[in-house]
Amino acid sequence: MNTIVGKIKAVENNNNISLVNCAINNQTVQAVVIGNKSTMNYLICNNEIELLINESEIAIAKDVNGLFSISNQLLCKITSINKGYFFSRIELDLQGQKVYSLVTTESCLRMELKKGDPVTALIKANEIFLKQKDKIYDTNPYI
C-alpha cells in the first residue's frame, strides 16, 4: 500500500460524500470519500493528510496526450523496475515521495519502460483512501 503525504486544499460535500482536493507539492490529487467534515473531522483545508493507494490501482502512461476520464495524472520518474514473470513492480519518484505501481510485465516490455523514464501515474479518484497524518487507528480509519 502506497502512503503519500499531501495537504488538503478544498473539500466539497454532498450528503455523506466528499470530493477532497489535495496538493502534493505542485500537483493536485482528487479523492472521493464516503464521509464529511462531521464524520471525518480532519477534512479541513491546509491539514496534512495521508493518501493511501494500492499499487495495483496505479496505472502507468508514457508519452501522454489526449483527454482522460481519470482526474489524477501525476508526473513521476521511474527509479527502479523489478520484473517478474507476470507482474512488474515499478518504483516511481513523485516529487521526492516513493510510489509503487504494479503492472503486467507484458505492458512493461511493450511500453519499453526503463529507469529514468518520465511517466504519468493514473489514479481514479475513488481508489484513494484518506487518513489523518500520523494517526494510528485501532479500528477502520475510513469511518
N, C-alpha and C positions, 0 to 999 in steps of 0.2 A: 504494500500500500504506500503510495506516494504521500508525503506531507509537504505542502508548500505554504510558506508564510506570506500572508498578504495583509492589506489594510482595507477595511470596509469604506467604500466611497459613497454608496447610496443604497437605500432599501426601499422597495415598493411592495406594499402589502395589498392583498385582495383576499378577504376572508382569512383562511388559515394557510395561505400560500404566499411566499415571499420571493421576489426577484432581488438578488443581492449582487451588487457590482463591487468587485474587489480590485485593488491595484496590486500588481506585483511589479515593483519598480515602475517602469513607464508603460507597462502593458496592463490591459484590463481583462478581467475574467468575470463572467456572469454565472451565477448558480441559482437554480430554482430549488427551494427547500419547502418542506411542509413545516409550517410554524410561522410565528410572527414575533414582534418585539415583546409581547406579553408572555409567550411560552419559551422564547429564546432571548433572554434579556441582554445578551451580548451583541445582538444585531443593531449596533449603534455606529454611526459614522465615525471614522478615524480609529475605531478599535482594531487592534491587530487580531488576526484570525488565522486558523489553520485550515487549509483546503485539503481534504483527503480524497485521493483519486486512485482507483485501482489501475495498475499498469496495463491491464488488458483493455481498458476503456480509453486509452490514448492512442489515436491513430497518427501516423506519420505521413506528411506530404512533402514532396520535393518539387521545386520549380512551380510553385502555386500561382495560378492566375484564374480568374473567373470568380463567380459567386458561389457561396456555400450556405446551407441552412445551419451549419454548425457555427455558433456565435463565437466560440473560444478558439482563436487561431493564434497560437503563441510562437514567436520566433525563438528558436533554440539552435544549439550547435551539438552535433554528435561528439561525445567524448570517449565512448567505447562501444563495442558490439561484441556480444557473447552469442555466437551462433550455435544452435542446437540442431538436432535432426529435423524437428517440426517447427520449433519456435526459436526466435532470436530475441534476446533482451538488449534493448538499445538504451544506453545511458546518455541523457541529454543534459546540457548546461542551460538552465533557464535563468539567465542573469544572475549567476552565482549560486543558484539552488539546483541540486541534483534531482532529476526526474527520470523515471524509467518507463519505457514503453515495451510492451510485448507484442511482437508482430510475427507472422509466419516467416520462416526462413526463405520460403519461395518469394515472398514480397520483398524481403531484404535483398535477395540476389537480383530480382527483376529491376528494382529501383537503383541497384548498384550503390547501396549505402556504404559509406566508409567514415572513419574517424575524421573529424574536422568539417564534415559537410554541414552547411546551414540547412535546417529543415523547419517545417511548421508542425507543431503539435496541435492536433484537432481534438477537442473535448466537448461533448454535448453538455449543456448547462445542467441537465437533470442527472448527470453522472458524478457530480461533485457534492461531497458532504462537507458541511462546515462544522468546525469545532472551536470552542473558545481556546485561545492560545494558552499553552502550558497547563491546562486544566486536566486533571486525572479523574475519570469518571468511574464510579462503582457500578453504574447501570448504563443503559443506552444513551450516548451523548446526543442523539438526534431528536430527542423529545424533551 
